[in-house]
Amino acid sequence: MGLDASVMCNCYKQGKTSPCPFPDNFQIDAEGFPALNLPYESHQSESDTFDQWLATCCEHAYMEHTALYISNWKGYRSFKEALEQVGWSHFPTLRRYLPENNQGLVPAEASASALKELDIFREQGNAVRKTFLINSETDEAIGTSTAAYGGKFGWNGRTGMNIGFDERGFFIQDAWEFNREIFRAMRFEQRIVEPETLDRPRQFEYIDLESQRGFLCSTPVRVFVEDTDGQLHQQYPRLMHVEQRVVGTDYYAYILEPLTKIFQASVETGNPVRWS
């Protein structure tokens, strides 16, 4: 699940498509999509014919000049948090048009402004601080905290235990008791204390390395490591800590690249970006 975007081509208005089966009923709907201006309930056959035509009527399937996956929601929210850190005053267009869900349009003239704002973000260099969960034995990052999700990254529907971390440390919350915090530590150890059985899931003990206070639960911090055969295996880091690190704006290349491409397509065609 994540955010996608597309931009319509101009083939129809340039006369580059095969003949539309229902030219008098062709329209661009409120969502920016080519559509048949007929009630579907009483014109199902025409709708099916139109959809079949739309799929192959020009070199762009369904008249999508460009269609891109932008990011998963965690990565998207993380990028918006980075923009906020730098300062929304630098990014008024992005603030207005980056969506909250899978819908909305960005006019072509706004796409041109958005491209300039993406360049401004790139020019910031090492301007963003992020909170990481670190494997203390390897110094490798296990994950990053996303404020939009309250820092949570793991949960157990059977026990109601949520785990996560923020700038104040790693935490465990009881979701069944209004997210009551049960455990928190900046540096901690994870121990496997009981193996998994048919009647009981594997048990883990978290130990605060400062206070030595511990907590036992069945919700682990785990990472997946690929072996030489391409198989993924679960590993449970033993020593971990929470740390803030400065990241360069190139850290967000995963979303900067597709956003740049989709806004460029909008400017080139004069058509809006459609979020989906």
Buried (B, 14 or more C-beta within 10 A) or exposed (E): EEBBBBBBBBBBEEEEBEEBBBEEBBEBEEEBBBBBEBEEEEBEEBBEBBEEBBEEBBEBEBBBBBBBEBBBBBBBBBBBBBBEEBEEEBBEBBBEBBBEEEEBBBBBEBBBBBBEBBEBBBEBEEBBEBBBBBBBEEEEEBBBBBBEEBBBBBBBEEBBBBBBBBBEBBBBBBBEEEBEEBBBBBBBBBBEEBEEEEEEBEBBBBBBBEEEEBBEBBBBBBBEEEEEEEEEEEEEBBBBBBBEBEBEBEBBEBBBEBBBBBBBBBBBBEBBBBBB
